[in-house]
Structures are given as structure tokens and as C-alpha cells.
Amino acid sequence: MSGRILVISGAGVAVVAAIGLLVLVVGRTAPPEPVADAPAATATPPAGAEPVPEPEPAAPRRPAAAPGEPAPPVPVAPTTGTLRIVSDVPDTSVFIDRRFLGAAPVMAADLAPGTYTLLLSATGYEAISETVEVAPGEREISVSFREIRLEASVVVVHKHRLGSCRGTLSATPKGLVYTTDTRDHAFSVSLTGVETFEVDYLQNNLRVKIRGGQTFNFEDPDADRDRLFVFHRDVDKARQRLMAGGR
């Protein structure tokens, strides 16, 4: 009986030992805890090597038109030029290559690239003539006039076929005016509207012919030829400047 008890006790000890050994083995072979991913290694270029440029980003594409809608228009560069002409004097007449455009400010559109002659005129001012280069696109030309100063007058006698009349001949940038009590012989005309304007010093005579109109012969009532000469000189200088475009 005692022998059986000893055998059973020994078997129990063996079973306990086996269980302990199994627990120890299982603990050692447990899977390791997960480790965070390490950053990917980057290749380091060798010393002295040129760095490889990064690729440029692709250009944005033009959005395609929706089905049924027209494609967006493609911008086209201008092939003709446009001039916008402005002036510091109201009612300035503008010509380009002798073609009248109108009063400034005015636009000259659809001009082929090249050289053009621009002429501007205003009453009481020197005309302006200049050469301009026209390129594709729009350009503004601003013009400033130089005023003609003229304030002259002289007492004269107008000789006509039957008798004569006395009056005053005066001139300003706006024109030549003859005032007299004989209304049929009075006149007013622009300086550029005078076709002939000449003085004969020895004959004490100033001859004025209106373009498309009458001819007048004036003399100084006191035979002072110098007064006629000075009047003619000052007026004709302004007249020539107006007619020659300020040159």
C-alpha cells in the first residue's frame, strides 16, 4: 500500500514539473512587440557629384469646354495700330497723311504699322506737324500748342474806284479786320484766309486780297510808310507761321 502511494506521489511531481517547463518554454517563444517603421533611407550622392534637378511641375492645362459649349477663344495679338490724339486747345483739327480725322480728342484706328505725318491746327495757334511711328497696339499722342502773340493796328485809308474811306486795320491771331463807317468795305477774315498780303514801301501801299474775294489797297493817311511797313511785318510773320505749320 505504501509503495502505491509513493509511486502516485512521484507521478504527481513529474506532472507538475512538466507543466512548469512548458510554461517557461512558451514564455520565451512569445512574439516580440511590434516596432514602429523606421524612415526610409535616402541615397546620399557621392562627394563632388552634381545634384539631380527636381522635375518641374507640369503647366496647368486649359479647362476643356463642357459638352455642347463652344471652346474658349484663343487671344490673338493685334496686327494694326491705333492712335488716340489729344490736345490742350479745344476744337483742334487733326489730320493724318492729309486725311481729316476730326476734332481732338480723336481716334485713328486700323493703321498699318509704319510712318505717318500728323498735322494739328487750331485758330490762334501755330499748326503742329510731326512724324509718328505706328506699331501694333494702342498709343496716345498728347499735343501742346504754342500761342501766337499778335496785337497790331494801324489807321489807313482804303482807296477804291470812286473815292476812298478811312478806317482802322487791326490784326490778332484770330484774323484781320477792317472797320470803317462805310460798311460795304468793312471786312473780317482769318489770317490763313488772306491770299495776298504785301506792302510797297515806296508807293505807300498795303495790298490785301481775300481768298476768293475782293482786293483792298490801303495807304497811311499821313504818308508814314514806316507804320504800314511795321504792321505788315508783324502780321505777315504770324500769318506765315500759321500757314507753314509753325516752322
Disulfide bonds with the S-S distance in Angstrom:
none
